[in-house]
Amino acid sequence: MANLLQEHTGDALFRLESDTIGVADPELLDALLRARPANAEERPTFKPVRGRTVPRSDASTYMQAVGADVRTALKKPVDDTVDLTGIWPKVPHDYLHRLVFGDMQLRFRTLVDRRLELTPKLTWSAVTAGAALLGKPRKDTSMSSLANLVLSAESYDDRRYAMYLYRRVAAPVCFTVAALVTNAVWLGAPFREDVSNREIIWESLRLLPVSWNILRMASPEFGAVDRRIGDGDDVLLLPILSHRDPKLWDDPNEFIPERWRELDPESHPGYLPFGHSDERCWGRHMVLPLAERLLDVVRRDGLTVSPEQTVGRVELDGLLEIARVRVTRA
């Protein structure tokens, strides 16, 4: 990542590997993403489940369920007793899971465990075991809308499919918001009172975009956009670079949330924290209010990075996030 930023910030198009082209120019990013829609394998949330295609009807059903769970969570009053000091992003991840999905059965809690990111085989093992052992909840247990979709599956294969989609939909809500707010705390906490939560979020997503790249597999449409792209070249579109291009931003490497009082995040060239305008991230309207809710607690309690920690580690195990941040009260 350091080499990418040092060697290619400001570059429009460059070869990363023998079969991979990197792109960071705003106009070229836009043209390539408009060249064709994402195919089934390029859809991060609703790609095929072990060879089983996820139809749009299922995607819509699961999106509506998690949307309902998030709306319910946002109506709850902020807990005055919650303590979010500790190691981030794990602490906010666990808080968000309880907030949005409640105190679920162990099988459901396991499905949003951060450790499942280590390997797809581990995820599939958890799904398979959960589908086989999942029992009926107690009558007094309040279940999330998303969990009810799993419980309504009749056959073992359908339950396994439903549990995998539960993981695909529920986990990113917790992962993304926890990563985003952890990055924001690392970059600027404690925050000035005259800076809004939304300005903090936009600026954090600029410097440390949680989704830092967009991969498109080789396709003839891309060569038609730019002849330097061969028929066998995959294209890696890089917001991490366009977000720091000095041609597009004043003081590009500085955390200046106030800049968003004059800029429009919907149309600023090269700014793609939630993907292209034609294919915005499905969870955008859930991520933003949940991140603001979490920032309310951060600011209320004066949370900041421990003064003893001066180095952050980026593990790049999926999302771009600062790992193992020690968060304390200022």
N, C-alpha and C positions, 0 to 999 in steps of 0.2 A: 504493500500500500504506500509506504514512504517513497519507494522508487517510482511508482506510478505518479504520485503528486509532484515529485521533483523533476521527473524527466518529461512529463507530458501535459502538465497544466498549461493551458493556452493552445495546445495542438488541436487541430480539427479532426484529422483522421490519421491513424498510424497502425502498423502491424504489431500485434502483441505476440502471436505465435504463427507457426506456418499455416494454420488454418483458421486464424481468428483475427479480426480487424477491430480495433478500438475506435470509438467515435465520441467526440465531446463538443463538436460545433453545434450551436443551437438550431440553425436552419437545417443542417444535415440530420440531426436527431429527429426533428419534426418530420422531414421528408421520409426517412426510413421507417418511422413508426406509423406513418400514414400509408406506406407502400402495401401493407397487408395486415390483417388482424392477427393477433396471437393465435397460434394453433393449440391443440389440446395439451400437448406436452409443455408448452410455454406458459400455461396458466398455473401460477404457483399454488393456488388454493384448490381449484377444481380440475386438476389434471387427473387422468385415469387412476383408479384405485386398483392396483394389482391387475391391470389389464381390463378392468370394467370401466367403461366410459361413464362419466358423470353428466347426465342430461341437464339441460338448462332448467327444467322443472325442479329437479332435486336441488340444484344450486340455489334457485330462488327460494325454495322451501327452507333450506338451512340458513340462508341469509335473513329471511324474515324472522326466524326463530331467534337467532343471536341478536338481531336488532331489537326485538321485543325485550330480551333479557337486559340489554344495555340501557334501554329507555327506563325500565323498571329500576335498575341500579341508580341511575342519575336522579331519580325522584327521592331517593333515600336521603335523609339529612346527613351531613358530614359528621362522622363520629368524633366527638371531642376527646375521647380517651385513646384513640389509635396512636401508636408509637411507631414511626417509620424509620427510626435510627437503626443502623446496622449495615450489612453488606448489600449493596445495590449492584445489579438490578433484581436480585432474588427477593429482597424485602417488598418492593412495590409489586413484583409479579404475584407473590402470594396474596398480597392485599387485594389486588384487582380480581384475582380468581374468586376470592370469598365474596367480594362486593358484587360481582356480576353473576356468578353461577352458584353462590351459596356454599354451604358446607355439604358438598356432594359425597356420595359413596366413594370408597377408596378407588374403585375402578374408574370413576370419572376424574378424580383428582390426579390419578396416575397419567391420564391422557394429556394433561397440560403440564406435566413435569418437564422442566428445562433439560433434564438429562437425556430425554428421548431424542434430542437434537444430535446426539453423538453419532447415530447411525440409523438408517431406515430399518435395518433388521430389528433393532431394539424396539422401535415404534411398532412394527408389525407384531412382534412377540407380545407386547403389552395389549394391543388390540385383540389379538387372538385369544389370549388368556381372559381378558375382560369379557369378551363375547361369550365364552364358554361358562364362566362362573358368575355372570351378572344375575343377581337375584332381584326380586320385587322389593321396592322400597317400603318402609313402614308407612302406615296410613297417615301418620302425623308428620311425615317428611315433606317439605316443600321442594318440589323439583323445578328446575329451570325449563324453559320452553325447549331448549336444545336437548336436554337430557330426555325429555318426554318423547322426542323423535326416536331416540335409540330404544327406549322401552317399548315403543309401539311396533318395533320390527318383530315379525312373527317367526321367521326361520333363522337358523344360526348364521347362514351366509348373509342374510339381510342385516342381521344385528352386527356382524363383523364389519360390513360395509358402512353401516350407520355410525359405528364407533370410530371408524377411521375418519369419516367426515366430521364427526364431533371434534376430533383432534385437529383436523385441518382448519376448522372454523373458530373453535374456542381458543386454541393456543396462540394464534397470531394476535388476537385482541390483547392478551396479557403480555406476550413477548414484545409487541410493537410499542405499546404505551409505556411499559417499564423501560425499554431501551431508550425511547425518545426522551422521557423525563430524566433518566439517569444522565444522558448526554447533556441535557440542559443544565442540570445541577453541576456537572463537571465543568461546563463552559463558563457559567456565570453566577452561580449562587454564592452569597445571598444577593437577590435581585433588588434593583432600585424600585421604590414604590411607584414611580411614575411610568414604569414599563408594564404593559399588559401581558397577561398570560399568552394570548395569541401571538403577540410580537416575539415573545421568548420562544414559542414553539416554532414559528416560521424560521427564526434565525438558527435555532438548533438544528432544524432539518436542512438548512443550507450548509452549515459547516460539517455536520455529522449526519448525513442522510441515512436513515435506518435501512432503506432500500437503496444501496449505493450503485447498483448496476441493473441493467435490463438486458437479458440475453435473448437474441433471436437466432434461430438455427438457419443454416445456409438455405437460401431461397433465390430463385432467378430475379425476383422483383427488386432485390437490393442492388444487383449489378446495373439494372436499368436506371437506378437513382444516381449511382456513382460508379464509373467504370473501373475504379481502383479496387472494387470489391468483386472477387472472383465467384464463380458459381458454387465453389466448395467452401467458401468462407463463412463461418459463423460471425455474427456481429455482436459485439459487446458494447452497449450504449452506456455511457459513464456520467451520470449526474454528479458523482463525487468530483469530477473535473470541471464540468460546466458550472457547478455551484461556486467554484473558486477562481474562475477565469477573470483575470484583471481587466479584460476588455468589457466585461459585463457588470462588474461590481467595484465600488469604491472600497478601498482597504479590504480586499477579499478574504484575508486570513484573520480578520478581527471579529470578535463577537460584539455586534452592534445591533441589538434588537430594534432600536429606534428607527433604523433604516426602513422598516416596514410601514411606517406612517406615510411614506411617500411612494412606496412600491406596491404593485398588485401581484400577490402570489399566484393568481390565476393566469396571468399573462406575461410575467417577466421572462425574457428570453433565457432559455437554458435551465430554468428552475422546474425540476420534475420530482419533488419529494414523494408524490403519490402516483407517479407514472404520467403517461401522455394524456392529453385532454380527451382523446378518443377512447381511452381505456383506463380511466381512473381506478385506483385501488378500491376494491369493494368495501373495505372497512374504514374509509376516510372519515365518514360522518359519525363513526363510533370512536375512532382514535382521538380526534380533536377534543370533543367534550370530556372524554375520560382523562386525557392528558391535562386539561385545564382543571379538572376536579382534583387530580393528584398534585398539581402545582399549588392549588389553594392550600392544601395541607402543608406542603413544603414551605410556603411563605408564612403561613400562620405560625408554624413552629420554629421558624428561623433555621431550617435545615441547610447544611452546606457540607462540602467535602472536608474531612478531617485535615487540619493543618499539617499533620504528620505525613500525609500522603501527597507526594508531588509528581508521581508517575502513574499513568493509567495504561492498562493493557487492552488492546483491541484483538479479540480472538477470531473474528470473522468466521464464526461457525454457522452462518446464515444471515443474521442481521449485523449491521455495523453498530456496535455498542461498546462503551467503556466497561470493562468487566471488573468485578471485585472492588467497587468503590466504597470506601468507608465513609458513611454519612453520619454526621453528628449534629447536635444543636450548636449554633454559632455562639 
